Amino acid sequence: MPSSRPLAYSRHLRAAEVEGLLEGFKPLSMDDKWFFFAEDGVVHMHRSWTGEEIYSFRVTRREDGAGEIGEVLVNTAYPHDEDARQTLDLLFEKVLPQYYGG
């Protein structure tokens, strides 16, 4: 991400969410607006049409398979923290479960 800043954000993840995030997702059609992949426990979330990275965050997995999000970076294209947090909430609650069956 060429220009990013830290974002105060935390979220508990169920085991299925952790697995799905770490497995990643490649767009299957033009309707898929996001793609994401993980490297060394860091998830990189990109817009599918532009390839622009919007978020990156570390996923810490617990022994039971669940996890936590930490160390979030957001692209400076989202200048307002509340907008960036709301978009992440929307992704976790509505969009990402479609990709990983969460």
LUMRO-328634 format. One record per residue (C-alpha): residue in three letters; x, y, z. Coordinates in steps of 0.25 Angstrom, whole numbers, padded with zeros to 4 digits, always signed. Each point is the difference from the previous one (the first is absolute). Layout:
BEGIN
ALAXYZ...
END
This chain:
BEGIN
MET+0000+0000+0000PRO+0007+0012-0004SER-0006+0010+0010SER-0007-0005+0012ARG-0002+0003+0015PRO-0004-0007+0012LEU-0014-0002+0003ALA-0006-0003+0014TYR-0008-0013-0002SER-0002-0013+0007ARG-0009-0012-0003HIS-0002-0014+0005LEU+0000-0010-0011ARG-0006-0014+0000ALA+0008-0011-0004ALA-0007-0001-0014GLU+0003+0015-0002VAL+0015-0002+0004GLU+0001-0012-0010GLY-0007+0008-0011LEU+0009+0012+0001LEU+0012-0008+0001GLU-0004-0008-0012GLY-0003+0013-0008PHE-0009+0002-0012LYS+0002+0003-0015PRO-0012+0007-0007LEU-0008-0010-0008SER-0008+0010-0008MET-0001+0015-0002ASP-0011+0000+0011ASP+0011-0003+0011LYS+0005+0014+0004TRP+0011-0005+0010PHE+0012-0010+0000PHE+0009-0003+0011PHE+0012-0009+0004ALA+0008-0003+0012GLU+0015+0000+0002ASP+0006-0004+0013GLY-0013+0003+0008VAL-0002+0014-0007VAL-0013+0001-0008HIS+0001+0009-0012MET-0014+0005-0006HIS+0000+0006-0014ARG-0011+0006-0008SER-0002-0010-0012TRP-0001+0009-0011THR+0011+0010+0003GLY+0009-0010+0008GLU+0002+0011+0010GLU+0003-0004+0014ILE-0010+0006+0010TYR+0003-0008+0013SER+0011-0009+0006PHE-0001-0006+0014ARG+0006-0011+0008VAL-0008-0012+0004THR+0003-0006+0013ARG-0005-0014+0002ARG-0003-0006+0013GLU+0001-0015+0004ASP-0015-0002-0003GLY+0001+0005-0014ALA-0007+0013+0003GLY+0008+0013-0001GLU+0002+0015+0001ILE+0003+0011-0010GLY+0011+0009+0004GLU+0010+0010-0007VAL-0009+0006-0010LEU+0005+0009-0011VAL-0010+0007-0009ASN+0003+0007-0014THR+0000+0015+0002ALA-0011+0001-0011TYR-0009-0002+0013PRO+0004+0012+0007HIS-0011-0001+0011ASP+0002-0011+0010GLU-0015-0002+0002ASP-0002-0003-0015ALA+0011-0009+0000ARG-0005-0008+0012GLN-0014+0000-0005THR+0005-0006-0013LEU+0008-0011+0007ASP-0013-0003+0008LEU-0008-0001-0012LEU+0010-0009-0006PHE+0001-0010+0012GLU-0015+0000+0002LYS-0006+0000-0015VAL+0011-0002-0011LEU+0011-0010+0005PRO-0010-0011+0005GLN-0004-0001-0014TYR+0014-0003-0004TYR+0004-0010+0011GLY-0014-0005+0004GLY+0001+0006+0014
END
